[in-house]
């Protein structure tokens, strides 16, 4: 079983009364989530956080231009959810939970991703599970998978998607660069390069390296425009490829193949196929680096919780068949494709990520 829960940590069994109470919280959890979003976007929660000694409802209404009624119904639910607390009938202050909902960057990124990208689509989770297709994607547009659409999504949705993606990879890059450049690569293939962040970081880290970004045409267009702004077109090249089409072959010439939060975008058979494609282009000296936040290799329960929730984004919206994987599961797929993991770098830097260094078996 793939799980991020530590087996030695056994949770106390809830009493019947406690379980029924928690069940009601789950029944109305979507309401509480939308209350948090509304309080943030209306400026109510940020305002309360600025007044740690308390602020009255009339003043909140006046400063946010939200009706007294609107402020009251939001605060009443927020108080029941322990986001704020009443000091008296008309005065509230923020709780520790409310503080983190308002001020923690990871929480902000997760909330925006869930609300802007996923929320409407999750209504189709049941159908997605039944059909093995991302049935919720229809809430964003008419595509088979989300990936060709990333560059053309509505701006606020695109912003939330990329902030989510970058938040969980950017912190890993500094340490990852040190690991990758121990191989002294002259040519790096960045497969699934998205906007080009890894390619740009590599060029900044090493003045001699060249990078080829391999991705779908829509993403290549974005990466190329970003590279042009940075005057890096002389060091970064581009290769349009659809890795789900087995007739599309990865070219030869890479010293290092880099895949950052890429393979989790595919089902198990697809991962094997992609790694076999990498193999046909590899030389005996090619090194593959796989950067992933594995669900069984996290320091904190909250990290595993977020990752397993992200799996359901893949189910309902992204492609219908991928998920966040465990180290063991990914290693098995790597070996099935004719590679072997020669070194593992767990939880590099301050990130949630592990690097698997792979060579031909």
KAFEN-V144981 format. One record per residue. N is the residue number from 1. SS is DSSP state (a for helix, b for strand, c for the rest). OMEGA is omega in degrees with one decimal (* if undefined). D_LAST is the distance of its C-alpha to the last C-alpha in whole Angstrom. Layout:
n=N ss=SS omega=OMEGA d_last=D_LAST
n=N ss=SS omega=OMEGA d_last=D_LAST
//
This chain:
n=1 ss=c omega=176.8 d_last=26
n=2 ss=c omega=179.8 d_last=25
n=3 ss=c omega=176.6 d_last=28
n=4 ss=c omega=-178.4 d_last=29
n=5 ss=c omega=177.0 d_last=32
n=6 ss=c omega=-172.1 d_last=32
n=7 ss=c omega=-177.0 d_last=32
n=8 ss=c omega=-178.9 d_last=35
n=9 ss=c omega=-178.9 d_last=37
n=10 ss=c omega=-179.8 d_last=39
n=11 ss=c omega=177.6 d_last=42
n=12 ss=c omega=177.3 d_last=45
n=13 ss=c omega=179.1 d_last=46
n=14 ss=c omega=170.4 d_last=49
n=15 ss=c omega=179.1 d_last=52
n=16 ss=a omega=179.6 d_last=53
n=17 ss=a omega=-179.9 d_last=55
n=18 ss=a omega=-178.9 d_last=53
n=19 ss=a omega=179.2 d_last=50
n=20 ss=a omega=177.5 d_last=53
n=21 ss=a omega=178.9 d_last=53
n=22 ss=a omega=179.3 d_last=50
n=23 ss=a omega=178.5 d_last=50
n=24 ss=a omega=176.9 d_last=52
n=25 ss=a omega=178.4 d_last=50
n=26 ss=a omega=-179.2 d_last=48
n=27 ss=a omega=-178.7 d_last=50
n=28 ss=c omega=-179.7 d_last=51
n=29 ss=a omega=177.3 d_last=48
n=30 ss=a omega=178.3 d_last=48
n=31 ss=a omega=-179.7 d_last=51
n=32 ss=a omega=178.6 d_last=51
n=33 ss=a omega=-179.4 d_last=48
n=34 ss=a omega=174.6 d_last=50
n=35 ss=a omega=178.5 d_last=53
n=36 ss=a omega=179.9 d_last=50
n=37 ss=a omega=-179.0 d_last=49
n=38 ss=a omega=-179.2 d_last=53
n=39 ss=a omega=176.8 d_last=54
n=40 ss=a omega=-171.5 d_last=52
n=41 ss=a omega=173.8 d_last=52
n=42 ss=c omega=178.6 d_last=56
n=43 ss=c omega=-176.4 d_last=56
n=44 ss=a omega=-177.9 d_last=57
n=45 ss=a omega=175.9 d_last=55
n=46 ss=a omega=179.9 d_last=54
n=47 ss=a omega=179.6 d_last=58
n=48 ss=a omega=-179.8 d_last=58
n=49 ss=a omega=178.1 d_last=56
n=50 ss=a omega=-177.7 d_last=58
n=51 ss=c omega=-174.4 d_last=61
n=52 ss=c omega=177.7 d_last=59
n=53 ss=c omega=176.9 d_last=63
n=54 ss=c omega=176.9 d_last=63
n=55 ss=b omega=-175.8 d_last=65
n=56 ss=b omega=-172.6 d_last=67
n=57 ss=a omega=179.6 d_last=66
n=58 ss=a omega=-179.5 d_last=69
n=59 ss=a omega=176.1 d_last=68
n=60 ss=a omega=-180.0 d_last=64
n=61 ss=a omega=-178.4 d_last=66
n=62 ss=a omega=-174.0 d_last=68
n=63 ss=a omega=-178.3 d_last=65
n=64 ss=a omega=-177.0 d_last=62
n=65 ss=c omega=174.0 d_last=65
n=66 ss=c omega=-177.4 d_last=63
n=67 ss=c omega=177.1 d_last=66
n=68 ss=a omega=177.6 d_last=67
n=69 ss=a omega=-178.5 d_last=66
n=70 ss=a omega=178.3 d_last=63
n=71 ss=a omega=-176.1 d_last=62
n=72 ss=a omega=-176.2 d_last=64
n=73 ss=a omega=177.6 d_last=62
n=74 ss=a omega=-178.1 d_last=58
n=75 ss=a omega=179.9 d_last=60
n=76 ss=a omega=177.3 d_last=61
n=77 ss=a omega=-179.9 d_last=57
n=78 ss=a omega=178.3 d_last=55
n=79 ss=a omega=177.8 d_last=58
n=80 ss=a omega=178.9 d_last=57
n=81 ss=c omega=176.9 d_last=53
n=82 ss=c omega=177.0 d_last=54
n=83 ss=c omega=172.1 d_last=53
n=84 ss=b omega=173.1 d_last=56
n=85 ss=b omega=179.7 d_last=59
n=86 ss=b omega=172.8 d_last=63
n=87 ss=b omega=170.0 d_last=65
n=88 ss=b omega=-174.3 d_last=68
n=89 ss=c omega=-172.9 d_last=69
n=90 ss=c omega=-174.7 d_last=69
n=91 ss=b omega=-179.4 d_last=66
n=92 ss=b omega=171.9 d_last=62
n=93 ss=b omega=-177.0 d_last=60
n=94 ss=b omega=172.3 d_last=56
n=95 ss=c omega=176.7 d_last=54
n=96 ss=a omega=177.2 d_last=51
n=97 ss=a omega=179.0 d_last=49
n=98 ss=a omega=178.7 d_last=51
n=99 ss=a omega=-178.7 d_last=50
n=100 ss=a omega=175.7 d_last=46
n=101 ss=a omega=-178.0 d_last=47
n=102 ss=a omega=-165.6 d_last=49
n=103 ss=a omega=-176.4 d_last=47
n=104 ss=c omega=-174.5 d_last=43
n=105 ss=a omega=179.2 d_last=41
n=106 ss=a omega=179.2 d_last=38
n=107 ss=a omega=178.3 d_last=41
n=108 ss=a omega=-179.5 d_last=42
n=109 ss=a omega=-179.5 d_last=39
n=110 ss=a omega=179.8 d_last=38
n=111 ss=a omega=-178.5 d_last=42
n=112 ss=a omega=177.6 d_last=42
n=113 ss=a omega=-178.9 d_last=39
n=114 ss=a omega=-176.7 d_last=40
n=115 ss=a omega=-171.3 d_last=43
n=116 ss=a omega=-175.2 d_last=43
n=117 ss=a omega=-164.4 d_last=39
n=118 ss=a omega=-161.6 d_last=39
n=119 ss=c omega=-178.5 d_last=43
n=120 ss=c omega=-177.9 d_last=44
n=121 ss=a omega=-179.1 d_last=41
n=122 ss=a omega=175.0 d_last=40
n=123 ss=a omega=-178.0 d_last=43
n=124 ss=a omega=-179.2 d_last=41
n=125 ss=a omega=179.9 d_last=39
n=126 ss=a omega=179.5 d_last=40
n=127 ss=a omega=179.2 d_last=40
n=128 ss=a omega=177.6 d_last=36
n=129 ss=a omega=-179.2 d_last=35
n=130 ss=a omega=-170.1 d_last=37
n=131 ss=a omega=-177.2 d_last=36
n=132 ss=c omega=180.0 d_last=32
n=133 ss=c omega=179.6 d_last=34
n=134 ss=c omega=-173.6 d_last=35
n=135 ss=a omega=179.0 d_last=38
n=136 ss=a omega=-178.1 d_last=39
n=137 ss=a omega=179.8 d_last=38
n=138 ss=a omega=178.3 d_last=42
n=139 ss=a omega=178.2 d_last=43
n=140 ss=c omega=-178.4 d_last=42
n=141 ss=c omega=-174.8 d_last=42
n=142 ss=c omega=178.2 d_last=41
n=143 ss=c omega=177.1 d_last=37
n=144 ss=c omega=173.8 d_last=34
n=145 ss=c omega=-176.4 d_last=32
n=146 ss=c omega=-167.1 d_last=33
n=147 ss=a omega=177.8 d_last=31
n=148 ss=a omega=-174.7 d_last=33
n=149 ss=a omega=-170.8 d_last=36
n=150 ss=c omega=-176.7 d_last=35
n=151 ss=c omega=-175.9 d_last=37
n=152 ss=c omega=174.9 d_last=40
n=153 ss=c omega=173.1 d_last=40
n=154 ss=c omega=-167.4 d_last=44
n=155 ss=a omega=-176.8 d_last=44
n=156 ss=a omega=177.7 d_last=44
n=157 ss=a omega=178.1 d_last=41
n=158 ss=a omega=179.7 d_last=39
n=159 ss=a omega=-179.4 d_last=40
n=160 ss=a omega=179.0 d_last=39
n=161 ss=a omega=-175.9 d_last=36
n=162 ss=a omega=174.9 d_last=35
n=163 ss=a omega=177.4 d_last=36
n=164 ss=a omega=-178.2 d_last=34
n=165 ss=a omega=-176.0 d_last=31
n=166 ss=a omega=-179.5 d_last=32
n=167 ss=a omega=-175.8 d_last=33
n=168 ss=a omega=175.1 d_last=30
n=169 ss=a omega=-173.1 d_last=28
n=170 ss=a omega=-178.0 d_last=30
n=171 ss=a omega=-179.0 d_last=31
n=172 ss=a omega=-168.5 d_last=27
n=173 ss=a omega=-176.2 d_last=27
n=174 ss=a omega=179.5 d_last=28
n=175 ss=a omega=179.1 d_last=26
n=176 ss=a omega=179.0 d_last=23
n=177 ss=a omega=178.8 d_last=24
n=178 ss=a omega=-179.6 d_last=24
n=179 ss=a omega=-176.6 d_last=21
n=180 ss=a omega=-174.0 d_last=19
n=181 ss=a omega=167.3 d_last=22
n=182 ss=a omega=178.9 d_last=21
n=183 ss=a omega=-177.5 d_last=18
n=184 ss=c omega=-177.4 d_last=21
n=185 ss=c omega=172.9 d_last=20
n=186 ss=c omega=179.7 d_last=23
n=187 ss=b omega=176.4 d_last=22
n=188 ss=b omega=168.7 d_last=20
n=189 ss=b omega=177.7 d_last=20
n=190 ss=b omega=-175.6 d_last=21
n=191 ss=b omega=-173.8 d_last=21
n=192 ss=c omega=-171.4 d_last=23
n=193 ss=c omega=177.6 d_last=26
n=194 ss=c omega=-175.1 d_last=29
n=195 ss=c omega=176.6 d_last=32
n=196 ss=c omega=-174.1 d_last=30
n=197 ss=a omega=-179.7 d_last=30
n=198 ss=a omega=179.5 d_last=27
n=199 ss=a omega=-179.7 d_last=27
n=200 ss=a omega=179.0 d_last=31
n=201 ss=a omega=179.4 d_last=29
n=202 ss=a omega=-179.9 d_last=27
n=203 ss=a omega=177.4 d_last=30
n=204 ss=a omega=-177.5 d_last=32
n=205 ss=a omega=-176.2 d_last=30
n=206 ss=c omega=-173.8 d_last=29
n=207 ss=c omega=-175.1 d_last=32
n=208 ss=c omega=-174.4 d_last=29
n=209 ss=c omega=172.1 d_last=26
n=210 ss=b omega=-176.4 d_last=26
n=211 ss=b omega=169.8 d_last=25
n=212 ss=b omega=176.6 d_last=24
n=213 ss=b omega=177.6 d_last=25
n=214 ss=b omega=-178.2 d_last=24
n=215 ss=b omega=176.2 d_last=26
n=216 ss=c omega=-177.3 d_last=29
n=217 ss=a omega=-178.1 d_last=32
n=218 ss=a omega=179.2 d_last=34
n=219 ss=a omega=176.7 d_last=32
n=220 ss=a omega=179.6 d_last=31
n=221 ss=a omega=179.1 d_last=35
n=222 ss=a omega=-178.6 d_last=35
n=223 ss=a omega=-179.3 d_last=33
n=224 ss=a omega=178.1 d_last=34
n=225 ss=a omega=178.3 d_last=38
n=226 ss=a omega=178.7 d_last=36
n=227 ss=a omega=179.5 d_last=35
n=228 ss=a omega=178.4 d_last=38
n=229 ss=a omega=-178.2 d_last=40
n=230 ss=c omega=-179.2 d_last=38
n=231 ss=c omega=-177.3 d_last=39
n=232 ss=c omega=-178.2 d_last=35
n=233 ss=c omega=176.7 d_last=35
n=234 ss=c omega=-179.0 d_last=34
n=235 ss=c omega=-179.3 d_last=31
n=236 ss=b omega=175.1 d_last=29
n=237 ss=b omega=-170.1 d_last=29
n=238 ss=b omega=-179.0 d_last=28
n=239 ss=b omega=179.4 d_last=26
n=240 ss=b omega=-177.6 d_last=28
n=241 ss=c omega=171.2 d_last=25
n=242 ss=c omega=-173.1 d_last=25
n=243 ss=c omega=172.7 d_last=22
n=244 ss=c omega=175.5 d_last=23
n=245 ss=c omega=-173.8 d_last=25
n=246 ss=c omega=176.6 d_last=22
n=247 ss=c omega=177.0 d_last=24
n=248 ss=c omega=-175.7 d_last=23
n=249 ss=c omega=173.6 d_last=20
n=250 ss=c omega=-179.7 d_last=19
n=251 ss=c omega=176.7 d_last=20
n=252 ss=c omega=171.9 d_last=18
n=253 ss=c omega=-177.3 d_last=19
n=254 ss=c omega=167.5 d_last=17
n=255 ss=c omega=179.3 d_last=16
n=256 ss=b omega=170.8 d_last=16
n=257 ss=b omega=-175.6 d_last=16
n=258 ss=b omega=176.3 d_last=18
n=259 ss=b omega=-176.7 d_last=19
n=260 ss=b omega=-179.7 d_last=21
n=261 ss=c omega=-175.8 d_last=23
n=262 ss=c omega=-174.3 d_last=22
n=263 ss=a omega=176.9 d_last=19
n=264 ss=a omega=177.6 d_last=22
n=265 ss=a omega=-175.4 d_last=24
n=266 ss=c omega=173.6 d_last=22
n=267 ss=c omega=-173.2 d_last=22
n=268 ss=a omega=-180.0 d_last=19
n=269 ss=a omega=179.1 d_last=19
n=270 ss=a omega=177.4 d_last=19
n=271 ss=a omega=178.3 d_last=17
n=272 ss=a omega=-179.8 d_last=14
n=273 ss=a omega=179.3 d_last=16
n=274 ss=a omega=-179.7 d_last=16
n=275 ss=a omega=173.6 d_last=12
n=276 ss=a omega=176.3 d_last=12
n=277 ss=a omega=175.6 d_last=15
n=278 ss=a omega=-178.5 d_last=13
n=279 ss=a omega=-177.4 d_last=10
n=280 ss=a omega=179.9 d_last=13
n=281 ss=a omega=-171.6 d_last=14
n=282 ss=c omega=168.8 d_last=12
n=283 ss=c omega=177.9 d_last=12
n=284 ss=c omega=-176.4 d_last=10
n=285 ss=c omega=-178.6 d_last=12
n=286 ss=c omega=175.6 d_last=11
n=287 ss=b omega=176.5 d_last=11
n=288 ss=b omega=175.2 d_last=12
n=289 ss=b omega=179.0 d_last=15
n=290 ss=b omega=178.2 d_last=16
n=291 ss=b omega=-179.1 d_last=19
n=292 ss=b omega=168.0 d_last=21
n=293 ss=c omega=-174.9 d_last=24
n=294 ss=c omega=-172.5 d_last=23
n=295 ss=c omega=-178.1 d_last=25
n=296 ss=c omega=-175.3 d_last=25
n=297 ss=c omega=-177.9 d_last=24
n=298 ss=c omega=-179.9 d_last=28
n=299 ss=c omega=-170.6 d_last=31
n=300 ss=c omega=178.3 d_last=33
n=301 ss=a omega=-178.8 d_last=34
n=302 ss=a omega=179.5 d_last=36
n=303 ss=a omega=178.0 d_last=32
n=304 ss=a omega=178.3 d_last=31
n=305 ss=a omega=180.0 d_last=34
n=306 ss=a omega=-177.2 d_last=33
n=307 ss=a omega=179.1 d_last=30
n=308 ss=a omega=173.5 d_last=31
n=309 ss=a omega=178.9 d_last=33
n=310 ss=a omega=176.3 d_last=31
n=311 ss=a omega=-177.6 d_last=29
n=312 ss=a omega=168.7 d_last=33
n=313 ss=a omega=177.2 d_last=33
n=314 ss=a omega=-178.0 d_last=30
n=315 ss=a omega=-170.4 d_last=32
n=316 ss=a omega=-172.4 d_last=35
n=317 ss=a omega=-168.9 d_last=35
n=318 ss=a omega=-175.6 d_last=32
n=319 ss=c omega=176.8 d_last=30
n=320 ss=c omega=-174.4 d_last=31
n=321 ss=c omega=-179.5 d_last=27
n=322 ss=c omega=-175.4 d_last=25
n=323 ss=c omega=168.7 d_last=26
n=324 ss=c omega=-171.3 d_last=25
n=325 ss=c omega=170.1 d_last=22
n=326 ss=c omega=176.4 d_last=21
n=327 ss=a omega=-178.2 d_last=18
n=328 ss=a omega=-179.0 d_last=17
n=329 ss=a omega=-179.6 d_last=17
n=330 ss=a omega=178.6 d_last=15
n=331 ss=a omega=177.9 d_last=12
n=332 ss=a omega=179.8 d_last=13
n=333 ss=a omega=176.9 d_last=13
n=334 ss=a omega=-178.8 d_last=10
n=335 ss=a omega=179.0 d_last=8
n=336 ss=a omega=-178.3 d_last=10
n=337 ss=c omega=176.9 d_last=9
n=338 ss=c omega=176.1 d_last=6
n=339 ss=b omega=172.6 d_last=5
n=340 ss=b omega=175.7 d_last=5
n=341 ss=b omega=-177.2 d_last=9
n=342 ss=b omega=178.0 d_last=9
n=343 ss=b omega=179.0 d_last=13
n=344 ss=b omega=178.7 d_last=16
n=345 ss=b omega=-173.7 d_last=19
n=346 ss=c omega=171.5 d_last=22
n=347 ss=c omega=-176.6 d_last=25
n=348 ss=c omega=178.4 d_last=25
n=349 ss=c omega=178.9 d_last=28
n=350 ss=c omega=-173.1 d_last=31
n=351 ss=c omega=177.4 d_last=29
n=352 ss=c omega=-164.7 d_last=27
n=353 ss=c omega=171.6 d_last=24
n=354 ss=b omega=173.9 d_last=21
n=355 ss=b omega=170.5 d_last=18
n=356 ss=b omega=176.7 d_last=14
n=357 ss=b omega=-171.7 d_last=12
n=358 ss=b omega=173.7 d_last=9
n=359 ss=b omega=177.6 d_last=6
n=360 ss=b omega=-178.6 d_last=4
n=361 ss=c omega=* d_last=0
//
